[in-house]
Amino acid sequence: MEERTLMNIADNPTNVQLPGVYKNETIPRVPIICTGNDFSTLYAPLIRDGRMEKYYWNPTREDRIGVCMGIFQEDQISRAEVERLVDAFPGQSIDFFGALRARVYDDKVRQFVAEVGFENMGKRLVNSRDGKLTFERPQMSLEVLMKYGQLLTDEQENVKRVQLADAYMSGAELAGSSGSSMPEAYKSGNPGLMR
């Protein structure tokens, strides 16, 4: 719905109508600022040059360290440790470091499920006689974060490999001008060309 509204504004920026309200008043043009991680999924005419100005932020090492200091602020991770973490994974996006922190908390949840038992989760979480459920803040260390960083990068590589394998199996990356492994000569009905 947002894309359609933005297209309406882009097509006629001085006459924007709200649903159910139809006025003929001319309104002044105003800039609309959008932020996002991947604009390639938006409707192409909306993001074409001339309609949308795009500004890309490529964070410097200091930017990445500053953002990560905020991510790990409550976890007593020192600046020197954050610097080592950022330097160990230089090609990763900022959200990668948030995912590292989330993995440590995920361990705490897994530990809780193992202790309580899956079959007892409902009793412990809904109207429990033991009171409100609280978790101790997990202890984070550079060693644990580095371990999870390596696991996440391994997962990323595996996803790339699987996607390449899927593309290969679907015929998208196979030999032949048509994207098929079937030789053109055979398709043309002239198997004599196959020798």
N, C-alpha and C positions, 0 to 999 in steps of 0.2 A: 504494500500500500504506500509506503514511503516513496518508492521509486516513481509511482504514478503521480503522487502529489508533487514531487520535485520536477517531473517532466512537465506538469501543468504550469508550474511557476516558470520553468525555463522557456516554455513555448509562448507564454503571454505574461511577462513579469509585472505589468502594470494593471492587470485585471485578474487577481487571484480570487477564486470563489471557494468559500467553505461549503461543505455539504449542507444543503437545505437553505443556504443564504445566498441569494443571487442579486447582486447590486451592480450598477453600472459605474460606480465611482472609480476613478483612476487613482491608483496608489503609487507612492514612490518606490523605485527599485531599491532593494536592500541586498547586501551580500548574505549568502547562506554559507556557513562554515560547517563542514562535515569532517569527522575524523574516522579513521578505520585502518584495518590491517591489510585488507585485500580488496581493492576496488575492481579487480578484474571480474568479479561476479556480478557487478552492477550492469544494468541495461546499457548497452554500448552507446546509443545516441546520447545518453545522459552524461557520459564521461568524455565525449569527443573533445578534441582541442577546439577552443573558442567558446565552448559552453561551460567547461569546468577548468579552473586553474588547479593544477596538482602540485603540491609541495611535498617532497619526500624528505624524511628525516633519517639520516644515516648517523646514528649516535657514535660519538668518539669513544675512546677508551674511558675517558673521564666521565662522560655522560653515562656510560654503562655502569661504571663503578658507583656513581651517585644514585642511580635508580636502584641498583642492588643493595646499597646501604639502606635504602628505605624498605626494601623487601625483607631484609634480615635484621631490621632495627630492633625488634623485640626478642631476638634470639641470641643476643650477645656474641654475634660474629664480628670480629674486629675488621677494621679497614684493610689491614695487611692480608687477612684471610679472604676478604671479598676480592681484593686485587688478584690474589693467586687463583681464585675461582674463575674470575672473568678472563684472566690470561690463559687458563687451561682450556677454555671453550670459546675461542675468539670469534668463531663464525656463527655462534648461536644468537637467536633473537632474545630480546629482553624477557619475554614470557617463559623462556626456557628456565630461567633462574627461579621464577615463581613456581614452576613445575617441580623443581628440585625441593623447594621448601614444602610443597604439598605432599611429595612422596614421603617425607619424614612423618607428617601427620597421618598419612594413610597407614603407615606402619603401626601407629598407635591404635587406629580403628581395627586393623587386622588382629592386633594383640587382644583387644577387647572382645572381639567376636570369638577368638579361640578360647579365651578364659570363660566366657559366659556360655558358649555353645550356640550354634545356629538355632537349634530347637527352642532355646530359652530367650531368644532376642525379644520377642513380643512381650513376654512377661517383664523383662527388665526395662524396656523402653516405654511401655504404655501403662500408666497408672501403677507404677512400681511401688512396692512397700519399702524398697530400699531408698526411696527419695529420688531427687533429681540427679540425673547422670552428669557427672563432670569428668573431664580429662585433665591429667597433669600436663603441663606444657612439655613437649619432648625436648630432650637435650640435643642440640645440633652441634655438630663439629665439622670442621673442614674435611676430615677424612670421610665422614658419612656423605657429605654433599658431593665430594669428588666421586665416590663410588656410584651414587645415583646419577651423576652427570654422565659417567661412562655408560651406565645402563641405558640412559635415555638416548645417547648418541648411537648406541648399538641398535636400539629399537628403530631409530630414524633410518639407519642404513638398511635394516631388514624391510621396512616399509618400502623403501626405494627399490630394493631387490624384488619384492613381491609385485609391485606395480609394473616393473619392467617385465617380469615373467608373465603377468596377465596380458600386457600389451603384445608380447611375443606370441602367446597362445591364441589370442584373438585374431591374429593375422595382421595387426597394425604395423608390426615391425619386421615382417617377413620379407624375403627377397621378392623381386618382381615389381613391375611398374604399377600393378593394380593392388599391391599390398598383400599378395598371396604367394604361397610357395609353389603354386601350380605354374609350370613354365608356360609362357605365352604361346609357344609353338603348339603345345598340346591342346590348349584352349581353342586355338584357331582351327583345330581339326586337321592340322598338318603334322602328324607325328614324325614324318621324315626329317623335319628340321631339328629334331631332338638328338640326332647322332652326333 
